[in-house]
Amino acid sequence: MASADGFKAFYLEWQRARTERAKWNKASAHAARMYTKKAHMVWVDFWQENRRHRHLSDFSLRGIRRNRCNRAFGIWCVAHTMLKINSSLL
C-alpha cells in the first residue's frame, strides 16, 4: 500500500510538472513568434524604405563616382603630360 501511495504521489508530481512545462513551452513559443514577427517587420520597413529612396542614394553615389573618375582622369592627364615633357627633354 505504501508503494502504491508513493507511486501515486510520483505520478501526480509528474503530471503537475508536465502541465507546468506545457505552459512554459507555450509562453516561450509565443515570445519567439512575437519577436520573430517584430524583427521581420523591421526588416520589411527597412527594405521598403530602401526601395523607395534607392534612386536618391544611387544618384548621390553616382555623383561621388563621377567626381572620383574626373579627378583620377585629371591626375592621369597631368602625369601623362609631365611624362611626355620629360621624355621630350631627354
HELIX and SHEET records of a PDB file:
HELIX    1   1 ALA A    2  LEU A   89  1                                  88    
END                                                                             
